Amino acid sequence: MNKRTEAAPFANEPFVDFGVEENRLAMEAAIGKIKEELGREYPLRIGDEKIYTEEKIVSLNPGDVGMAIGRVSKTDRALAEKAMQAALKTFESWKNVPAEERAGVLFRSAERLRERKREFSATMVLEAGKNYAEADADTAEAIDFMEFYAREMIRLDRINETLPLTKIAGEDNRLEYIPLGVGIVIPPWNFPLAICAGMTAAAIVSGNAVLLKPASATPVVAAKFVELMEEAGLPPGVLNFVPGSGAEVGDYLTSHPKTRFISFTGSKEVGLRIGRLAAETAPGQIWIKRFVAEMGGKDGIVVDETADLGAAAQAIVSSAFGFQGQKCSAGSRAFVVESVYEEVTERIVELTKRLSIGLPERNCAIGPVIDESSYKKILGYIEIGRKEGRLLAGGGRAPGNGYYIEPTVFADVDGKARIMQEEIFGPVLAIGKAKDWREAIRLYNDTEYGLTGSFFSTDEKRIEEAERTMHCGNLYINRKCTGALVGVHPFGGFNMSGTDSKAGGRDYLLLFTQAKAISRKR
């Protein structure tokens, strides 16, 4: 038994305080070090091979588009098939590795990541456009996922000791959680380390082999994560790194008869497409593919007249504009009861106008959105918003050699408006007025999504009703609707927000295992 798991219960990785000059200077130095690596080439990893291809994915700094972060080799279908075969071969041995040894790889990976925390955070500052705190939280969450899932696998392996089956005379019975097989992991660009590491680590520690297809906007930090796992002793072929086109490589692997599961985080549209492909039975396929999906949200905050209005306004601004609103949990909607509507709206506008915009490496509050496609899409929604609401802040491009958009606030927006109903994934907030708190909750629930939400009130009976009636996977009372912590706030949503996978929760590894009951007659 790994003594560490006996002695140390799980605890969340602490965040770095960048108000301390020493920490700020250390981050600046780490960013400078990453700049010395600009233009580095990163290979595919298939089995025990490192493969450099002629065609590359060029990762650009969204805050300074003249800066190439790295050039990552690109997979085609032939190489995807080679990776599948390598994973299938490796799975046959990896599935038999004891759970404690698999967990040990995650513990070592977490420790190495802790030692290289600034390096990974600095990479995300440049590659993803995160400010210091957002990047640090991303790295901390990646550490948390590995530490938490390692312990969870050990717990599941001991299930017969901790939750023994009912005994009957003449039989010995036990339950084992065994791995599924080879899976495809498709993480998003907005949490390019945390979600990538979490999805991958969960699958691997459960005994599966993985083909990791990272987001094309942030492949460098994913490549560094794969290197880290190898350094921690993960055998070749357990984790195969196959960046490439979703239409070419993603669809091919999703439809492959030997794919046992697909773990996906991303947009609703892509998630539904993957779900359709996964549901089709390919020739030679002998199982129903498991699909684990987190597909976004149209999250909101409800404020009643009894609330701490200053705290509510601050939570709305933080939830709407943290990382430029590029979070599936971002609070892009707010519903405020009419008696305090104008006061809360004024506070929101005042706080929004204080936000600084600029280069993430200078730790500005608001940085760029991820790429040109997102930039154009968000600006298009702002034009729609001008017709659907009253523009109170922002509303246009911001200066800089990147994809900068002003944090934008629209008031007096109808609940059925497009900017209230459609996921924008950018720094755009829509505020609606409700006659009372129950109508505000009804307006909040009027969406095809159901990921996160917040309710601000000091009335206990109202809070109790909100807890029952606000339909989302993660509901917060009197706090912002972003910032879920591993082990504290198991994360996943309802409706079109996905399969309610509850990442960072105690049932998450069940999605990557299957339960086998074994009975032996005495």
C-alpha positions in Angstrom: 0.0 0.0 0.0 1.2 3.5 -0.8 1.7 4.9 2.7 0.9 8.4 1.5 -2.7 7.4 0.8 -3.0 6.1 4.3 -1.5 9.2 6.0 -2.7 12.0 3.8 -6.4 12.6 3.1 -7.1 14.5 -0.1 -6.8 18.3 0.2 -7.1 20.9 -2.5 -3.9 22.4 -3.9 -3.6 26.0 -2.5 -3.7 28.9 -4.9 -0.8 31.3 -5.3 -1.3 34.8 -4.0 0.0 37.1 -6.7 -0.5 40.1 -4.5 2.8 39.0 -2.9 5.6 40.5 -5.0 7.8 37.4 -4.8 5.1 35.3 -6.4 4.4 37.9 -9.1 8.1 38.1 -10.0 8.4 34.3 -10.1 5.6 34.2 -12.6 7.1 36.8 -14.7 10.4 34.8 -14.7 8.5 31.7 -15.7 6.8 33.5 -18.6 10.2 34.6 -19.7 11.5 31.1 -19.6 8.6 29.8 -21.7 9.3 32.5 -24.3 12.8 31.0 -24.7 11.0 27.8 -25.9 8.9 29.5 -28.5 8.7 27.7 -31.8 9.6 24.3 -30.3 8.3 21.3 -32.2 6.3 18.6 -30.3 5.8 15.0 -31.6 3.0 12.6 -31.6 3.3 9.8 -29.0 2.2 6.5 -30.3 3.2 3.5 -28.3 6.9 3.9 -27.6 7.4 6.1 -30.6 7.8 9.9 -30.9 6.6 10.8 -34.4 7.2 14.1 -36.1 5.0 14.8 -39.0 5.3 17.2 -41.9 2.0 18.8 -41.2 1.8 20.8 -38.0 -0.7 22.5 -35.8 0.7 26.0 -35.1 -0.3 27.3 -31.7 -0.6 31.1 -31.5 -0.7 33.5 -28.6 -4.3 34.9 -28.7 -3.0 38.0 -27.0 -0.2 38.6 -29.4 -1.0 36.8 -32.6 2.5 37.3 -34.0 3.8 34.9 -31.4 3.9 31.2 -32.2 4.0 29.2 -29.0 4.8 25.9 -30.6 4.4 23.6 -33.6 2.7 20.3 -32.8 2.7 17.3 -35.1 -0.6 16.5 -36.7 -2.2 13.1 -36.9 -3.9 11.7 -40.0 -6.2 8.6 -40.2 -3.3 6.2 -40.8 -1.5 7.4 -37.7 -4.8 7.4 -35.7 -5.2 3.7 -36.6 -1.6 3.0 -35.6 -2.3 4.7 -32.2 -5.5 2.6 -31.8 -3.5 -0.6 -32.3 -0.8 0.5 -29.9 -3.4 1.3 -27.3 -5.2 -2.0 -27.8 -2.0 -3.9 -27.3 -1.0 -1.9 -24.2 -4.4 -2.3 -22.6 -4.0 -6.0 -22.3 -1.1 -5.5 -19.8 -2.2 -2.2 -18.2 -5.6 -3.6 -17.2 -3.8 -6.1 -15.0 -1.6 -3.6 -13.2 -2.7 -3.4 -9.6 -4.8 -0.3 -8.8 -2.3 1.0 -6.2 0.4 1.0 -8.9 -1.8 2.8 -11.3 -2.6 5.3 -8.6 1.1 5.7 -7.9 1.6 7.0 -11.4 -0.9 9.8 -10.7 0.6 10.6 -7.3 4.1 11.0 -9.0 2.6 13.0 -11.8 0.9 15.3 -9.3 4.1 15.8 -7.4 6.0 16.6 -10.6 3.4 19.1 -11.7 3.5 20.7 -8.3 7.3 21.2 -8.8 6.7 22.7 -12.2 3.6 24.6 -11.4 4.9 28.0 -12.7 6.1 26.5 -15.9 2.6 25.1 -16.8 0.8 28.2 -15.6 3.1 30.4 -17.7 2.5 28.2 -20.7 -1.3 28.8 -20.3 -0.8 32.6 -19.9 0.8 32.6 -23.4 -1.1 29.9 -25.1 -4.6 30.3 -23.7 -4.7 34.0 -22.8 -5.2 33.4 -19.0 -4.1 35.9 -16.4 -2.0 34.7 -13.5 -4.8 33.7 -11.2 -6.8 31.9 -13.9 -3.7 30.0 -15.0 -2.6 29.1 -11.5 -6.2 27.8 -10.7 -6.0 25.7 -13.8 -2.7 24.1 -12.8 -4.0 23.6 -9.2 -7.1 21.9 -10.4 -5.0 19.5 -12.6 -3.0 18.5 -9.5 -6.3 18.1 -7.5 -7.7 15.8 -10.2 -4.7 13.5 -10.2 -4.5 13.4 -6.4 -8.2 12.8 -6.0 -8.7 10.2 -8.7 -5.6 8.2 -7.4 -7.3 7.9 -4.0 -10.6 7.2 -5.6 -9.2 4.2 -7.5 -7.7 2.8 -4.4 -11.1 3.2 -2.6 -12.9 1.4 -5.4 -10.4 -1.4 -5.4 -11.1 -1.9 -1.7 -14.9 -1.7 -2.1 -15.4 -5.3 -0.8 -13.7 -4.3 2.5 -15.5 -1.0 2.9 -18.9 -1.9 1.5 -19.1 -5.7 1.7 -21.9 -7.5 -0.1 -24.7 -9.2 1.8 -23.5 -12.7 2.9 -25.5 -15.8 2.1 -24.8 -19.3 3.2 -22.5 -21.4 1.0 -21.2 -18.6 -1.2 -18.3 -16.2 -1.3 -19.3 -13.0 -3.2 -17.4 -9.9 -4.3 -17.7 -7.0 -6.7 -14.8 -5.7 -8.8 -14.5 -2.6 -10.9 -12.7 -3.4 -14.1 -11.6 -1.1 -16.9 -13.6 -0.7 -20.1 -10.9 -0.7 -22.8 -9.5 1.9 -25.1 -11.1 5.3 -25.0 -10.9 8.6 -26.8 -10.3 11.7 -24.6 -11.2 15.0 -26.2 -10.6 18.0 -23.9 -11.4 21.7 -24.4 -9.1 24.6 -24.9 -10.5 26.7 -22.0 -9.1 24.6 -19.3 -6.3 23.1 -21.4 -4.4 21.5 -18.5 -7.0 20.9 -15.7 -9.7 19.2 -17.8 -7.3 17.5 -20.1 -5.5 16.0 -17.0 -8.7 15.2 -15.2 -10.3 13.4 -18.1 -7.1 11.5 -19.0 -6.1 10.6 -15.4 -9.5 9.2 -14.6 -9.5 6.9 -17.6 -5.9 5.8 -17.0 -6.0 5.2 -13.3 -9.2 3.0 -13.9 -7.0 0.7 -16.1 -7.9 2.0 -19.5 -5.7 3.0 -22.4 -6.2 6.4 -23.9 -6.0 8.2 -27.2 -5.7 11.9 -26.3 -6.8 14.4 -29.0 -6.2 17.8 -27.5 -7.9 21.0 -28.6 -6.2 22.5 -31.6 -6.0 26.0 -30.0 -4.0 24.7 -27.0 -1.9 21.6 -28.0 1.4 22.7 -26.4 0.3 22.5 -22.8 -1.3 19.1 -23.6 2.0 17.9 -25.1 3.8 19.0 -21.9 1.2 17.1 -19.8 1.9 13.9 -21.8 5.6 14.4 -21.2 5.0 14.8 -17.5 3.0 11.5 -17.4 5.8 9.7 -19.1 8.4 11.1 -16.7 6.2 9.9 -13.8 6.6 6.3 -15.1 3.5 5.7 -17.2 4.3 2.8 -19.6 4.4 3.6 -23.3 1.1 3.0 -25.1 -1.2 3.7 -22.2 -1.4 7.4 -23.2 -1.2 8.1 -26.9 -1.0 11.7 -28.0 -2.9 12.2 -31.3 -3.6 15.9 -32.1 -5.5 16.4 -35.3 -8.6 17.5 -37.0 -11.9 16.7 -35.4 -13.5 16.0 -38.7 -10.7 13.6 -39.8 -9.2 12.1 -36.7 -12.0 12.7 -34.1 -14.8 11.3 -36.2 -12.6 8.3 -37.3 -11.7 7.3 -33.7 -15.2 8.0 -32.4 -16.7 5.6 -35.1 -14.0 3.0 -34.6 -15.3 -0.5 -33.6 -12.6 -0.9 -31.0 -13.3 2.4 -29.2 -15.0 1.5 -25.9 -15.7 5.0 -24.6 -15.5 8.7 -25.6 -14.9 11.3 -22.9 -15.6 14.8 -24.3 -15.8 18.4 -23.0 -16.8 21.1 -25.5 -19.7 22.7 -27.3 -23.2 21.4 -27.5 -23.0 21.1 -31.2 -19.9 19.0 -31.3 -21.0 16.9 -28.3 -24.3 16.0 -30.0 -22.4 15.1 -33.2 -20.1 12.8 -31.2 -23.1 11.3 -29.5 -24.7 10.4 -32.8 -21.5 8.9 -34.2 -20.9 6.9 -31.0 -24.5 5.5 -31.1 -23.9 3.9 -34.5 -22.7 0.3 -34.4 -19.7 -0.2 -36.5 -19.0 -3.6 -38.2 -17.2 -5.8 -35.6 -18.3 -3.7 -32.6 -19.4 -5.9 -29.7 -20.4 -3.2 -27.1 -22.4 -0.1 -26.7 -19.9 2.7 -26.6 -20.0 4.8 -23.4 -20.2 8.6 -23.9 -19.2 10.9 -21.1 -20.0 14.5 -22.1 -19.8 18.0 -20.6 -21.3 20.4 -23.3 -21.5 23.8 -21.9 -24.1 26.1 -20.4 -26.1 29.3 -20.3 -25.6 29.9 -16.6 -27.2 32.6 -14.5 -27.5 34.4 -11.2 -30.8 35.2 -9.5 -30.9 38.2 -7.0 -33.8 39.0 -4.8 -34.5 42.1 -2.8 -33.2 40.7 0.5 -29.7 39.9 -0.9 -26.4 41.6 -0.1 -26.6 43.6 -3.3 -22.9 44.5 -3.3 -21.8 40.9 -3.0 -24.3 39.9 -5.7 -23.1 42.5 -8.2 -19.4 41.4 -7.6 -20.3 37.8 -8.1 -22.2 38.6 -11.3 -19.2 40.5 -12.7 -16.7 37.8 -11.6 -18.9 35.0 -13.0 -19.5 36.8 -16.3 -16.1 38.1 -17.1 -13.6 35.7 -15.5 -11.3 34.4 -18.3 -13.3 36.6 -20.6 -16.5 34.6 -20.1 -14.9 31.5 -21.7 -16.1 29.0 -19.1 -18.9 26.6 -19.4 -19.9 27.8 -15.9 -19.7 31.5 -16.8 -22.7 33.5 -15.5 -23.7 35.1 -18.7 -27.3 35.9 -17.5 -28.5 37.7 -14.4 -32.2 38.0 -13.2 -32.9 40.7 -10.6 -36.2 41.5 -8.9 -37.5 44.9 -10.0 -37.4 46.6 -6.6 -33.5 46.4 -6.6 -33.0 46.0 -10.3 -31.6 49.5 -11.1 -29.3 49.5 -8.0 -27.8 46.1 -8.9 -27.4 47.0 -12.5 -25.6 50.2 -11.7 -23.2 48.4 -9.4 -22.5 45.8 -12.1 -21.8 48.5 -14.7 -19.5 50.3 -12.2 -17.5 47.2 -11.5 -17.3 46.2 -15.1 -15.9 49.5 -16.2 -13.1 49.1 -13.7 -11.7 46.0 -15.3 -8.4 46.5 -17.1 -7.9 45.0 -20.6 -4.6 43.9 -22.0 -1.9 41.3 -22.3 -2.3 38.3 -19.9 1.4 38.3 -19.3 0.9 41.7 -17.7 -1.8 40.1 -15.6 -4.6 42.3 -16.8 -8.1 41.4 -15.6 -9.4 40.9 -19.1 -7.3 39.3 -21.8 -8.1 38.0 -25.3 -10.7 35.5 -26.4 -9.1 32.4 -27.8 -9.1 32.8 -31.6 -10.4 34.7 -34.6 -13.5 32.4 -35.0 -14.6 33.1 -31.4 -13.7 36.8 -31.8 -16.0 37.2 -34.8 -18.8 35.1 -33.2 -18.8 37.1 -30.0 -18.8 40.5 -31.8 -21.7 39.2 -33.9 -23.6 38.4 -30.7 -22.9 41.9 -29.4 -24.5 43.3 -32.5 -27.5 41.1 -31.8 -27.5 42.4 -28.3 -27.8 46.0 -29.4 -31.2 45.1 -30.8 -32.3 43.0 -27.8 -31.2 45.1 -24.9 -29.9 48.4 -23.5 -26.1 48.6 -23.9 -24.6 49.9 -20.6 -20.9 48.9 -20.9 -18.4 47.8 -23.5 -19.9 46.8 -26.8 -16.9 46.6 -29.1 -13.3 45.7 -29.9 -10.5 46.5 -27.5 -7.0 47.6 -28.6 -4.1 45.2 -28.8 -2.4 42.8 -31.2 -4.9 40.0 -30.4 -8.5 39.1 -30.0 -9.6 41.6 -27.4 -13.2 42.5 -26.7 -14.6 44.9 -24.1 -16.5 43.3 -21.3 -20.1 44.0 -22.4 -23.3 44.5 -20.4 -26.8 44.6 -21.7 -29.8 45.4 -19.5 -33.6 45.0 -20.0 -33.1 41.8 -22.0 -36.2 39.6 -22.5 -35.8 36.0 -21.3 -36.4 34.7 -24.8 -33.8 36.9 -26.5 -31.0 35.2 -28.3 -28.3 36.6 -26.0 -30.3 35.1 -23.1 -30.8 31.7 -24.7 -27.6 30.9 -26.7 -24.2 30.2 -25.4 -21.9 33.0 -26.5 -18.7 31.9 -24.7 -17.3 35.4 -24.4 -17.4 38.6 -22.2 -21.1 39.4 -22.7 -23.6 39.7 -19.8 -27.4 40.0 -20.3 -29.5 41.3 -17.4 -33.3 40.7 -17.1 -35.9 42.2 -14.7 -38.3 40.0 -12.8 -41.4 41.1 -10.8 -40.4 38.8 -7.9 -38.0 36.1 -7.0 -40.1 33.2 -8.2 -40.4 34.8 -11.6 -36.6 35.3 -11.6 -36.2 31.5 -11.0 -38.6 30.7 -13.7 -36.6 32.9 -16.1 -33.4 31.3 -15.0 -34.9 27.8 -15.7 -36.1 28.8 -19.2 -33.0 27.4 -21.0 -32.0 24.2 -22.8 -28.9 24.0 -20.5 -28.6 23.3 -16.8 -25.0 23.5 -15.6 -24.4 26.1 -12.9 -26.5 28.8 -11.2 -26.5 31.0 -8.2 -29.2 32.4 -5.9 -28.6 35.5 -3.8 -31.0 35.9 -0.9 -31.0 36.1 2.9 -34.5 34.5 3.2 -34.1 30.9 4.4 -37.4 29.8 3.0 -36.7 31.3 -0.4 -33.3 29.6 -0.4 -34.8 26.2 0.4 -37.3 26.6 -2.4 -34.5 27.7 -4.8 -32.5 24.7 -3.9 -35.4 22.5 -4.9 -36.5 24.4 -8.1 -33.4 25.8 -9.8 -32.6 23.1 -12.3 -28.8 22.8 -12.7 -26.1 20.4 -11.8 -24.2 22.9 -9.6 -26.2 25.4 -7.6 -24.5 28.0 -5.4 -26.1 30.1 -2.7 -24.8 33.6 -2.2 -21.6 33.1 -4.2 -20.4 33.2 -7.8 -21.4 30.4 -10.1 -17.8 29.6 -11.3 -14.8 28.1 -9.5 -15.8 24.5 -8.7 -13.2 22.7 -6.6 -12.3 19.0 -7.0 -13.8 16.9 -4.2 -15.8 19.9 -2.9 -18.1 20.7 -5.9 -18.5 17.6 -8.1 -19.1 19.2 -11.5 -21.5 18.4 -14.3 -24.9 19.5 -15.6 -28.3 18.6 -16.8 -30.2 18.9 -20.1 -27.9 20.0 -23.0 -25.1 20.7 -20.6 -24.1 17.0 -20.8 -24.4 13.7 -19.1 -24.0 15.2 -15.5 -20.6 13.4 -15.3 -19.7 15.0 -11.9 -16.0 15.4 -12.5 -14.1 15.7 -9.3 -16.7 13.6 -7.5 -16.8 10.2 -5.9 -18.8 8.6 -8.7 -16.8 9.9 -11.6 -14.5 6.8 -12.0 -17.6 4.6 -12.3 -17.9 6.1 -15.8 -14.6 4.5 -16.8 -15.2 1.1 -15.2 -17.6 -1.7 -15.3 -18.8 -3.6 -12.2 -18.2 -7.4 -12.3 -19.9 -9.5 -9.6 -18.1 -12.8 -8.8 -19.8 -15.6 -6.8 -18.1 -18.8 -5.7 -19.8 -21.7 -4.2 -18.1 -23.2 -1.2 
